[in-house]
């Protein structure tokens, strides 16, 4: 009877180790599948962003107007083109509110920090512009990441 009990215990131990190994294999497989799905999702997201950008550009272009045939005017002598002197460039801050300013204003108004989704909603910026603005602000030392995707003023 003791022999049978011992054999039963050894069989149970083997089953437990086998099930642990199988579970590990399944977890590794599931992990790899999730990584692949994540990559595919990123690819689709980039494609959608490109399509939206192209659509926005298409909307901004005015519809092609029909050309009317006009009578030709008699040829006149053209005056030589007068070159203008190069003007002094104004700094970017003089133009108005920049992207960095608008993103930083929203972040500094919050006490607990702002998530990227909320920033996208409030600023109406696309993902890349917002990402670049957050990167530049963090490099300047104006903001810090509290957690992944949540930013607050330093």
Chimera marker file (.cmm) of the C-alpha trace (Angstrom):
<marker_set name="trace">
<marker id="1" x="0.000" y="0.000" z="0.000" r="1" g="1" b="0" radius="0.5"/>
<marker id="2" x="2.859" y="2.358" z="0.824" r="1" g="1" b="0" radius="0.5"/>
<marker id="3" x="4.428" y="1.658" z="-2.550" r="1" g="1" b="0" radius="0.5"/>
<marker id="4" x="1.231" y="2.625" z="-4.320" r="1" g="1" b="0" radius="0.5"/>
<marker id="5" x="0.965" y="5.854" z="-2.326" r="1" g="1" b="0" radius="0.5"/>
<marker id="6" x="4.564" y="6.763" z="-3.135" r="1" g="1" b="0" radius="0.5"/>
<marker id="7" x="4.042" y="6.001" z="-6.803" r="1" g="1" b="0" radius="0.5"/>
<marker id="8" x="0.869" y="8.087" z="-6.782" r="1" g="1" b="0" radius="0.5"/>
<marker id="9" x="2.738" y="11.029" z="-5.240" r="1" g="1" b="0" radius="0.5"/>
<marker id="10" x="5.526" y="10.818" z="-7.828" r="1" g="1" b="0" radius="0.5"/>
<marker id="11" x="2.980" y="10.694" z="-10.638" r="1" g="1" b="0" radius="0.5"/>
<marker id="12" x="1.219" y="13.752" z="-9.219" r="1" g="1" b="0" radius="0.5"/>
<marker id="13" x="4.522" y="15.664" z="-9.023" r="1" g="1" b="0" radius="0.5"/>
<marker id="14" x="5.294" y="14.778" z="-12.636" r="1" g="1" b="0" radius="0.5"/>
<marker id="15" x="1.857" y="15.987" z="-13.724" r="1" g="1" b="0" radius="0.5"/>
<marker id="16" x="2.338" y="19.278" z="-11.886" r="1" g="1" b="0" radius="0.5"/>
<marker id="17" x="5.735" y="19.877" z="-13.502" r="1" g="1" b="0" radius="0.5"/>
<marker id="18" x="4.371" y="18.931" z="-16.917" r="1" g="1" b="0" radius="0.5"/>
<marker id="19" x="1.415" y="21.256" z="-16.546" r="1" g="1" b="0" radius="0.5"/>
<marker id="20" x="3.743" y="24.094" z="-15.451" r="1" g="1" b="0" radius="0.5"/>
<marker id="21" x="5.911" y="23.553" z="-18.514" r="1" g="1" b="0" radius="0.5"/>
<marker id="22" x="2.905" y="23.459" z="-20.799" r="1" g="1" b="0" radius="0.5"/>
<marker id="23" x="1.518" y="26.592" z="-19.176" r="1" g="1" b="0" radius="0.5"/>
<marker id="24" x="4.837" y="28.381" z="-19.685" r="1" g="1" b="0" radius="0.5"/>
<marker id="25" x="4.875" y="27.365" z="-23.351" r="1" g="1" b="0" radius="0.5"/>
<marker id="26" x="1.328" y="28.597" z="-23.821" r="1" g="1" b="0" radius="0.5"/>
<marker id="27" x="2.139" y="31.899" z="-22.092" r="1" g="1" b="0" radius="0.5"/>
<marker id="28" x="5.168" y="32.414" z="-24.320" r="1" g="1" b="0" radius="0.5"/>
<marker id="29" x="3.077" y="31.682" z="-27.403" r="1" g="1" b="0" radius="0.5"/>
<marker id="30" x="0.334" y="34.067" z="-26.243" r="1" g="1" b="0" radius="0.5"/>
<marker id="31" x="2.928" y="36.753" z="-25.538" r="1" g="1" b="0" radius="0.5"/>
<marker id="32" x="4.399" y="36.452" z="-29.023" r="1" g="1" b="0" radius="0.5"/>
<marker id="33" x="0.928" y="36.630" z="-30.537" r="1" g="1" b="0" radius="0.5"/>
<marker id="34" x="0.161" y="39.802" z="-28.568" r="1" g="1" b="0" radius="0.5"/>
<marker id="35" x="3.394" y="41.405" z="-29.751" r="1" g="1" b="0" radius="0.5"/>
<marker id="36" x="2.531" y="40.597" z="-33.364" r="1" g="1" b="0" radius="0.5"/>
<marker id="37" x="-0.987" y="41.971" z="-32.952" r="1" g="1" b="0" radius="0.5"/>
<marker id="38" x="0.415" y="45.130" z="-31.399" r="1" g="1" b="0" radius="0.5"/>
<marker id="39" x="2.742" y="45.644" z="-34.356" r="1" g="1" b="0" radius="0.5"/>
<marker id="40" x="-0.122" y="45.120" z="-36.798" r="1" g="1" b="0" radius="0.5"/>
<marker id="41" x="-2.272" y="47.589" z="-34.876" r="1" g="1" b="0" radius="0.5"/>
<marker id="42" x="0.484" y="50.221" z="-34.983" r="1" g="1" b="0" radius="0.5"/>
<marker id="43" x="0.856" y="49.682" z="-38.717" r="1" g="1" b="0" radius="0.5"/>
<marker id="44" x="-2.891" y="50.088" z="-39.258" r="1" g="1" b="0" radius="0.5"/>
<marker id="45" x="-2.908" y="53.191" z="-37.059" r="1" g="1" b="0" radius="0.5"/>
<marker id="46" x="-0.128" y="54.810" z="-39.104" r="1" g="1" b="0" radius="0.5"/>
<marker id="47" x="-1.996" y="53.962" z="-42.296" r="1" g="1" b="0" radius="0.5"/>
<marker id="48" x="-5.211" y="55.533" z="-40.958" r="1" g="1" b="0" radius="0.5"/>
<marker id="49" x="-3.277" y="58.661" z="-39.933" r="1" g="1" b="0" radius="0.5"/>
<marker id="50" x="-1.857" y="58.960" z="-43.443" r="1" g="1" b="0" radius="0.5"/>
<marker id="51" x="-5.302" y="58.564" z="-44.974" r="1" g="1" b="0" radius="0.5"/>
<marker id="52" x="-6.753" y="61.197" z="-42.653" r="1" g="1" b="0" radius="0.5"/>
<marker id="53" x="-3.944" y="63.597" z="-43.505" r="1" g="1" b="0" radius="0.5"/>
<marker id="54" x="-4.466" y="63.029" z="-47.222" r="1" g="1" b="0" radius="0.5"/>
<marker id="55" x="-8.202" y="63.563" z="-46.779" r="1" g="1" b="0" radius="0.5"/>
<marker id="56" x="-7.589" y="66.815" z="-44.902" r="1" g="1" b="0" radius="0.5"/>
<marker id="57" x="-5.301" y="68.054" z="-47.675" r="1" g="1" b="0" radius="0.5"/>
<marker id="58" x="-7.892" y="67.116" z="-50.285" r="1" g="1" b="0" radius="0.5"/>
<marker id="59" x="-10.567" y="69.079" z="-48.412" r="1" g="1" b="0" radius="0.5"/>
<marker id="60" x="-8.357" y="72.171" z="-48.218" r="1" g="1" b="0" radius="0.5"/>
<marker id="61" x="-7.792" y="72.288" z="-51.972" r="1" g="1" b="0" radius="0.5"/>
<marker id="62" x="-10.485" y="74.291" z="-53.753" r="1" g="1" b="0" radius="0.5"/>
<marker id="63" x="-12.466" y="72.563" z="-56.461" r="1" g="1" b="0" radius="0.5"/>
<marker id="64" x="-11.033" y="73.022" z="-59.927" r="1" g="1" b="0" radius="0.5"/>
<marker id="65" x="-12.821" y="75.857" z="-61.683" r="1" g="1" b="0" radius="0.5"/>
<marker id="66" x="-13.680" y="75.690" z="-65.324" r="1" g="1" b="0" radius="0.5"/>
<marker id="67" x="-11.456" y="77.818" z="-67.454" r="1" g="1" b="0" radius="0.5"/>
<marker id="68" x="-13.174" y="80.324" z="-69.636" r="1" g="1" b="0" radius="0.5"/>
<marker id="69" x="-11.639" y="81.207" z="-72.941" r="1" g="1" b="0" radius="0.5"/>
<marker id="70" x="-10.815" y="84.902" z="-72.964" r="1" g="1" b="0" radius="0.5"/>
<marker id="71" x="-9.812" y="87.058" z="-75.863" r="1" g="1" b="0" radius="0.5"/>
<marker id="72" x="-6.105" y="87.581" z="-76.137" r="1" g="1" b="0" radius="0.5"/>
<marker id="73" x="-4.862" y="91.024" z="-75.236" r="1" g="1" b="0" radius="0.5"/>
<marker id="74" x="-2.332" y="92.679" z="-77.474" r="1" g="1" b="0" radius="0.5"/>
<marker id="75" x="1.233" y="92.077" z="-76.355" r="1" g="1" b="0" radius="0.5"/>
<marker id="76" x="2.703" y="94.829" z="-74.214" r="1" g="1" b="0" radius="0.5"/>
<marker id="77" x="6.240" y="95.419" z="-73.113" r="1" g="1" b="0" radius="0.5"/>
<marker id="78" x="6.942" y="93.971" z="-69.726" r="1" g="1" b="0" radius="0.5"/>
<marker id="79" x="8.771" y="96.004" z="-67.142" r="1" g="1" b="0" radius="0.5"/>
<marker id="80" x="11.853" y="94.397" z="-65.651" r="1" g="1" b="0" radius="0.5"/>
<marker id="81" x="11.159" y="92.701" z="-62.332" r="1" g="1" b="0" radius="0.5"/>
<marker id="82" x="12.140" y="94.762" z="-59.328" r="1" g="1" b="0" radius="0.5"/>
<marker id="83" x="13.813" y="92.782" z="-56.576" r="1" g="1" b="0" radius="0.5"/>
<marker id="84" x="12.750" y="93.461" z="-53.047" r="1" g="1" b="0" radius="0.5"/>
<marker id="85" x="15.234" y="93.555" z="-50.239" r="1" g="1" b="0" radius="0.5"/>
<marker id="86" x="15.191" y="90.639" z="-47.849" r="1" g="1" b="0" radius="0.5"/>
<marker id="87" x="13.059" y="91.461" z="-44.840" r="1" g="1" b="0" radius="0.5"/>
<marker id="88" x="13.997" y="90.792" z="-41.266" r="1" g="1" b="0" radius="0.5"/>
<marker id="89" x="12.510" y="87.552" z="-40.024" r="1" g="1" b="0" radius="0.5"/>
<marker id="90" x="10.381" y="87.760" z="-36.921" r="1" g="1" b="0" radius="0.5"/>
<marker id="91" x="10.863" y="85.223" z="-34.153" r="1" g="1" b="0" radius="0.5"/>
<marker id="92" x="8.271" y="82.446" z="-33.877" r="1" g="1" b="0" radius="0.5"/>
<marker id="93" x="6.922" y="83.770" z="-30.582" r="1" g="1" b="0" radius="0.5"/>
<marker id="94" x="5.858" y="87.014" z="-32.234" r="1" g="1" b="0" radius="0.5"/>
<marker id="95" x="3.514" y="85.126" z="-34.569" r="1" g="1" b="0" radius="0.5"/>
<marker id="96" x="1.214" y="83.929" z="-31.804" r="1" g="1" b="0" radius="0.5"/>
<marker id="97" x="0.619" y="80.786" z="-29.816" r="1" g="1" b="0" radius="0.5"/>
<marker id="98" x="2.835" y="77.878" z="-30.830" r="1" g="1" b="0" radius="0.5"/>
<marker id="99" x="2.042" y="74.178" z="-30.576" r="1" g="1" b="0" radius="0.5"/>
<marker id="100" x="4.382" y="73.858" z="-27.595" r="1" g="1" b="0" radius="0.5"/>
<marker id="101" x="2.642" y="76.761" z="-25.866" r="1" g="1" b="0" radius="0.5"/>
<marker id="102" x="-0.815" y="75.288" z="-26.350" r="1" g="1" b="0" radius="0.5"/>
<marker id="103" x="0.242" y="71.838" z="-25.076" r="1" g="1" b="0" radius="0.5"/>
<marker id="104" x="2.126" y="73.312" z="-22.115" r="1" g="1" b="0" radius="0.5"/>
<marker id="105" x="-0.839" y="75.558" z="-21.172" r="1" g="1" b="0" radius="0.5"/>
<marker id="106" x="-3.120" y="72.534" z="-20.903" r="1" g="1" b="0" radius="0.5"/>
<marker id="107" x="-0.583" y="70.559" z="-18.877" r="1" g="1" b="0" radius="0.5"/>
<marker id="108" x="0.202" y="73.365" z="-16.439" r="1" g="1" b="0" radius="0.5"/>
<marker id="109" x="-3.521" y="73.918" z="-15.702" r="1" g="1" b="0" radius="0.5"/>
<marker id="110" x="-3.953" y="70.370" z="-14.396" r="1" g="1" b="0" radius="0.5"/>
<marker id="111" x="-2.959" y="69.394" z="-10.870" r="1" g="1" b="0" radius="0.5"/>
<marker id="112" x="-2.863" y="65.622" z="-11.304" r="1" g="1" b="0" radius="0.5"/>
<marker id="113" x="-1.448" y="65.525" z="-14.839" r="1" g="1" b="0" radius="0.5"/>
<marker id="114" x="-3.008" y="65.066" z="-18.254" r="1" g="1" b="0" radius="0.5"/>
<marker id="115" x="-3.286" y="61.906" z="-20.360" r="1" g="1" b="0" radius="0.5"/>
<marker id="116" x="-2.327" y="61.909" z="-24.035" r="1" g="1" b="0" radius="0.5"/>
<marker id="117" x="-5.900" y="61.197" z="-25.119" r="1" g="1" b="0" radius="0.5"/>
<marker id="118" x="-7.119" y="64.300" z="-23.275" r="1" g="1" b="0" radius="0.5"/>
<marker id="119" x="-4.338" y="66.394" z="-24.843" r="1" g="1" b="0" radius="0.5"/>
<marker id="120" x="-5.262" y="65.151" z="-28.322" r="1" g="1" b="0" radius="0.5"/>
<marker id="121" x="-8.896" y="66.025" z="-27.670" r="1" g="1" b="0" radius="0.5"/>
<marker id="122" x="-8.175" y="69.536" z="-26.381" r="1" g="1" b="0" radius="0.5"/>
<marker id="123" x="-5.436" y="70.553" z="-28.840" r="1" g="1" b="0" radius="0.5"/>
<marker id="124" x="-6.853" y="68.825" z="-31.950" r="1" g="1" b="0" radius="0.5"/>
<marker id="125" x="-3.292" y="67.777" z="-32.888" r="1" g="1" b="0" radius="0.5"/>
<marker id="126" x="-2.432" y="64.535" z="-34.596" r="1" g="1" b="0" radius="0.5"/>
<marker id="127" x="-0.426" y="61.880" z="-32.773" r="1" g="1" b="0" radius="0.5"/>
<marker id="128" x="2.968" y="62.753" z="-34.227" r="1" g="1" b="0" radius="0.5"/>
<marker id="129" x="2.692" y="66.512" z="-33.552" r="1" g="1" b="0" radius="0.5"/>
<marker id="130" x="1.608" y="65.878" z="-29.976" r="1" g="1" b="0" radius="0.5"/>
<marker id="131" x="4.373" y="63.333" z="-29.433" r="1" g="1" b="0" radius="0.5"/>
<marker id="132" x="6.986" y="65.766" z="-30.758" r="1" g="1" b="0" radius="0.5"/>
<marker id="133" x="5.657" y="68.588" z="-28.573" r="1" g="1" b="0" radius="0.5"/>
<marker id="134" x="5.755" y="66.390" z="-25.451" r="1" g="1" b="0" radius="0.5"/>
<marker id="135" x="9.288" y="65.261" z="-26.308" r="1" g="1" b="0" radius="0.5"/>
<marker id="136" x="10.514" y="68.850" z="-26.727" r="1" g="1" b="0" radius="0.5"/>
<marker id="137" x="8.811" y="70.047" z="-23.539" r="1" g="1" b="0" radius="0.5"/>
<marker id="138" x="10.301" y="67.197" z="-21.520" r="1" g="1" b="0" radius="0.5"/>
<marker id="139" x="13.774" y="67.892" z="-22.963" r="1" g="1" b="0" radius="0.5"/>
<marker id="140" x="13.420" y="71.562" z="-21.998" r="1" g="1" b="0" radius="0.5"/>
<marker id="141" x="12.561" y="70.441" z="-18.476" r="1" g="1" b="0" radius="0.5"/>
<marker id="142" x="9.110" y="72.001" z="-18.419" r="1" g="1" b="0" radius="0.5"/>
<marker id="143" x="7.146" y="68.760" z="-17.979" r="1" g="1" b="0" radius="0.5"/>
<marker id="144" x="7.684" y="65.276" z="-16.607" r="1" g="1" b="0" radius="0.5"/>
<marker id="145" x="5.984" y="61.943" z="-17.173" r="1" g="1" b="0" radius="0.5"/>
<marker id="146" x="4.165" y="60.756" z="-14.072" r="1" g="1" b="0" radius="0.5"/>
<marker id="147" x="3.365" y="57.430" z="-15.639" r="1" g="1" b="0" radius="0.5"/>
<marker id="148" x="3.146" y="56.097" z="-19.176" r="1" g="1" b="0" radius="0.5"/>
<marker id="149" x="1.107" y="58.583" z="-21.201" r="1" g="1" b="0" radius="0.5"/>
<marker id="150" x="0.415" y="60.992" z="-18.305" r="1" g="1" b="0" radius="0.5"/>
<marker id="151" x="2.309" y="64.281" z="-18.070" r="1" g="1" b="0" radius="0.5"/>
<marker id="152" x="2.459" y="67.098" z="-15.529" r="1" g="1" b="0" radius="0.5"/>
<marker id="153" x="4.332" y="70.354" z="-15.014" r="1" g="1" b="0" radius="0.5"/>
<marker id="154" x="7.678" y="70.095" z="-13.170" r="1" g="1" b="0" radius="0.5"/>
<link id1="1" id2="2" r="1" g="1" b="0" radius="0.2"/>
<link id1="2" id2="3" r="1" g="1" b="0" radius="0.2"/>
<link id1="3" id2="4" r="1" g="1" b="0" radius="0.2"/>
<link id1="4" id2="5" r="1" g="1" b="0" radius="0.2"/>
<link id1="5" id2="6" r="1" g="1" b="0" radius="0.2"/>
<link id1="6" id2="7" r="1" g="1" b="0" radius="0.2"/>
<link id1="7" id2="8" r="1" g="1" b="0" radius="0.2"/>
<link id1="8" id2="9" r="1" g="1" b="0" radius="0.2"/>
<link id1="9" id2="10" r="1" g="1" b="0" radius="0.2"/>
<link id1="10" id2="11" r="1" g="1" b="0" radius="0.2"/>
<link id1="11" id2="12" r="1" g="1" b="0" radius="0.2"/>
<link id1="12" id2="13" r="1" g="1" b="0" radius="0.2"/>
<link id1="13" id2="14" r="1" g="1" b="0" radius="0.2"/>
<link id1="14" id2="15" r="1" g="1" b="0" radius="0.2"/>
<link id1="15" id2="16" r="1" g="1" b="0" radius="0.2"/>
<link id1="16" id2="17" r="1" g="1" b="0" radius="0.2"/>
<link id1="17" id2="18" r="1" g="1" b="0" radius="0.2"/>
<link id1="18" id2="19" r="1" g="1" b="0" radius="0.2"/>
<link id1="19" id2="20" r="1" g="1" b="0" radius="0.2"/>
<link id1="20" id2="21" r="1" g="1" b="0" radius="0.2"/>
<link id1="21" id2="22" r="1" g="1" b="0" radius="0.2"/>
<link id1="22" id2="23" r="1" g="1" b="0" radius="0.2"/>
<link id1="23" id2="24" r="1" g="1" b="0" radius="0.2"/>
<link id1="24" id2="25" r="1" g="1" b="0" radius="0.2"/>
<link id1="25" id2="26" r="1" g="1" b="0" radius="0.2"/>
<link id1="26" id2="27" r="1" g="1" b="0" radius="0.2"/>
<link id1="27" id2="28" r="1" g="1" b="0" radius="0.2"/>
<link id1="28" id2="29" r="1" g="1" b="0" radius="0.2"/>
<link id1="29" id2="30" r="1" g="1" b="0" radius="0.2"/>
<link id1="30" id2="31" r="1" g="1" b="0" radius="0.2"/>
<link id1="31" id2="32" r="1" g="1" b="0" radius="0.2"/>
<link id1="32" id2="33" r="1" g="1" b="0" radius="0.2"/>
<link id1="33" id2="34" r="1" g="1" b="0" radius="0.2"/>
<link id1="34" id2="35" r="1" g="1" b="0" radius="0.2"/>
<link id1="35" id2="36" r="1" g="1" b="0" radius="0.2"/>
<link id1="36" id2="37" r="1" g="1" b="0" radius="0.2"/>
<link id1="37" id2="38" r="1" g="1" b="0" radius="0.2"/>
<link id1="38" id2="39" r="1" g="1" b="0" radius="0.2"/>
<link id1="39" id2="40" r="1" g="1" b="0" radius="0.2"/>
<link id1="40" id2="41" r="1" g="1" b="0" radius="0.2"/>
<link id1="41" id2="42" r="1" g="1" b="0" radius="0.2"/>
<link id1="42" id2="43" r="1" g="1" b="0" radius="0.2"/>
<link id1="43" id2="44" r="1" g="1" b="0" radius="0.2"/>
<link id1="44" id2="45" r="1" g="1" b="0" radius="0.2"/>
<link id1="45" id2="46" r="1" g="1" b="0" radius="0.2"/>
<link id1="46" id2="47" r="1" g="1" b="0" radius="0.2"/>
<link id1="47" id2="48" r="1" g="1" b="0" radius="0.2"/>
<link id1="48" id2="49" r="1" g="1" b="0" radius="0.2"/>
<link id1="49" id2="50" r="1" g="1" b="0" radius="0.2"/>
<link id1="50" id2="51" r="1" g="1" b="0" radius="0.2"/>
<link id1="51" id2="52" r="1" g="1" b="0" radius="0.2"/>
<link id1="52" id2="53" r="1" g="1" b="0" radius="0.2"/>
<link id1="53" id2="54" r="1" g="1" b="0" radius="0.2"/>
<link id1="54" id2="55" r="1" g="1" b="0" radius="0.2"/>
<link id1="55" id2="56" r="1" g="1" b="0" radius="0.2"/>
<link id1="56" id2="57" r="1" g="1" b="0" radius="0.2"/>
<link id1="57" id2="58" r="1" g="1" b="0" radius="0.2"/>
<link id1="58" id2="59" r="1" g="1" b="0" radius="0.2"/>
<link id1="59" id2="60" r="1" g="1" b="0" radius="0.2"/>
<link id1="60" id2="61" r="1" g="1" b="0" radius="0.2"/>
<link id1="61" id2="62" r="1" g="1" b="0" radius="0.2"/>
<link id1="62" id2="63" r="1" g="1" b="0" radius="0.2"/>
<link id1="63" id2="64" r="1" g="1" b="0" radius="0.2"/>
<link id1="64" id2="65" r="1" g="1" b="0" radius="0.2"/>
<link id1="65" id2="66" r="1" g="1" b="0" radius="0.2"/>
<link id1="66" id2="67" r="1" g="1" b="0" radius="0.2"/>
<link id1="67" id2="68" r="1" g="1" b="0" radius="0.2"/>
<link id1="68" id2="69" r="1" g="1" b="0" radius="0.2"/>
<link id1="69" id2="70" r="1" g="1" b="0" radius="0.2"/>
<link id1="70" id2="71" r="1" g="1" b="0" radius="0.2"/>
<link id1="71" id2="72" r="1" g="1" b="0" radius="0.2"/>
<link id1="72" id2="73" r="1" g="1" b="0" radius="0.2"/>
<link id1="73" id2="74" r="1" g="1" b="0" radius="0.2"/>
<link id1="74" id2="75" r="1" g="1" b="0" radius="0.2"/>
<link id1="75" id2="76" r="1" g="1" b="0" radius="0.2"/>
<link id1="76" id2="77" r="1" g="1" b="0" radius="0.2"/>
<link id1="77" id2="78" r="1" g="1" b="0" radius="0.2"/>
<link id1="78" id2="79" r="1" g="1" b="0" radius="0.2"/>
<link id1="79" id2="80" r="1" g="1" b="0" radius="0.2"/>
<link id1="80" id2="81" r="1" g="1" b="0" radius="0.2"/>
<link id1="81" id2="82" r="1" g="1" b="0" radius="0.2"/>
<link id1="82" id2="83" r="1" g="1" b="0" radius="0.2"/>
<link id1="83" id2="84" r="1" g="1" b="0" radius="0.2"/>
<link id1="84" id2="85" r="1" g="1" b="0" radius="0.2"/>
<link id1="85" id2="86" r="1" g="1" b="0" radius="0.2"/>
<link id1="86" id2="87" r="1" g="1" b="0" radius="0.2"/>
<link id1="87" id2="88" r="1" g="1" b="0" radius="0.2"/>
<link id1="88" id2="89" r="1" g="1" b="0" radius="0.2"/>
<link id1="89" id2="90" r="1" g="1" b="0" radius="0.2"/>
<link id1="90" id2="91" r="1" g="1" b="0" radius="0.2"/>
<link id1="91" id2="92" r="1" g="1" b="0" radius="0.2"/>
<link id1="92" id2="93" r="1" g="1" b="0" radius="0.2"/>
<link id1="93" id2="94" r="1" g="1" b="0" radius="0.2"/>
<link id1="94" id2="95" r="1" g="1" b="0" radius="0.2"/>
<link id1="95" id2="96" r="1" g="1" b="0" radius="0.2"/>
<link id1="96" id2="97" r="1" g="1" b="0" radius="0.2"/>
<link id1="97" id2="98" r="1" g="1" b="0" radius="0.2"/>
<link id1="98" id2="99" r="1" g="1" b="0" radius="0.2"/>
<link id1="99" id2="100" r="1" g="1" b="0" radius="0.2"/>
<link id1="100" id2="101" r="1" g="1" b="0" radius="0.2"/>
<link id1="101" id2="102" r="1" g="1" b="0" radius="0.2"/>
<link id1="102" id2="103" r="1" g="1" b="0" radius="0.2"/>
<link id1="103" id2="104" r="1" g="1" b="0" radius="0.2"/>
<link id1="104" id2="105" r="1" g="1" b="0" radius="0.2"/>
<link id1="105" id2="106" r="1" g="1" b="0" radius="0.2"/>
<link id1="106" id2="107" r="1" g="1" b="0" radius="0.2"/>
<link id1="107" id2="108" r="1" g="1" b="0" radius="0.2"/>
<link id1="108" id2="109" r="1" g="1" b="0" radius="0.2"/>
<link id1="109" id2="110" r="1" g="1" b="0" radius="0.2"/>
<link id1="110" id2="111" r="1" g="1" b="0" radius="0.2"/>
<link id1="111" id2="112" r="1" g="1" b="0" radius="0.2"/>
<link id1="112" id2="113" r="1" g="1" b="0" radius="0.2"/>
<link id1="113" id2="114" r="1" g="1" b="0" radius="0.2"/>
<link id1="114" id2="115" r="1" g="1" b="0" radius="0.2"/>
<link id1="115" id2="116" r="1" g="1" b="0" radius="0.2"/>
<link id1="116" id2="117" r="1" g="1" b="0" radius="0.2"/>
<link id1="117" id2="118" r="1" g="1" b="0" radius="0.2"/>
<link id1="118" id2="119" r="1" g="1" b="0" radius="0.2"/>
<link id1="119" id2="120" r="1" g="1" b="0" radius="0.2"/>
<link id1="120" id2="121" r="1" g="1" b="0" radius="0.2"/>
<link id1="121" id2="122" r="1" g="1" b="0" radius="0.2"/>
<link id1="122" id2="123" r="1" g="1" b="0" radius="0.2"/>
<link id1="123" id2="124" r="1" g="1" b="0" radius="0.2"/>
<link id1="124" id2="125" r="1" g="1" b="0" radius="0.2"/>
<link id1="125" id2="126" r="1" g="1" b="0" radius="0.2"/>
<link id1="126" id2="127" r="1" g="1" b="0" radius="0.2"/>
<link id1="127" id2="128" r="1" g="1" b="0" radius="0.2"/>
<link id1="128" id2="129" r="1" g="1" b="0" radius="0.2"/>
<link id1="129" id2="130" r="1" g="1" b="0" radius="0.2"/>
<link id1="130" id2="131" r="1" g="1" b="0" radius="0.2"/>
<link id1="131" id2="132" r="1" g="1" b="0" radius="0.2"/>
<link id1="132" id2="133" r="1" g="1" b="0" radius="0.2"/>
<link id1="133" id2="134" r="1" g="1" b="0" radius="0.2"/>
<link id1="134" id2="135" r="1" g="1" b="0" radius="0.2"/>
<link id1="135" id2="136" r="1" g="1" b="0" radius="0.2"/>
<link id1="136" id2="137" r="1" g="1" b="0" radius="0.2"/>
<link id1="137" id2="138" r="1" g="1" b="0" radius="0.2"/>
<link id1="138" id2="139" r="1" g="1" b="0" radius="0.2"/>
<link id1="139" id2="140" r="1" g="1" b="0" radius="0.2"/>
<link id1="140" id2="141" r="1" g="1" b="0" radius="0.2"/>
<link id1="141" id2="142" r="1" g="1" b="0" radius="0.2"/>
<link id1="142" id2="143" r="1" g="1" b="0" radius="0.2"/>
<link id1="143" id2="144" r="1" g="1" b="0" radius="0.2"/>
<link id1="144" id2="145" r="1" g="1" b="0" radius="0.2"/>
<link id1="145" id2="146" r="1" g="1" b="0" radius="0.2"/>
<link id1="146" id2="147" r="1" g="1" b="0" radius="0.2"/>
<link id1="147" id2="148" r="1" g="1" b="0" radius="0.2"/>
<link id1="148" id2="149" r="1" g="1" b="0" radius="0.2"/>
<link id1="149" id2="150" r="1" g="1" b="0" radius="0.2"/>
<link id1="150" id2="151" r="1" g="1" b="0" radius="0.2"/>
<link id1="151" id2="152" r="1" g="1" b="0" radius="0.2"/>
<link id1="152" id2="153" r="1" g="1" b="0" radius="0.2"/>
<link id1="153" id2="154" r="1" g="1" b="0" radius="0.2"/>
</marker_set>
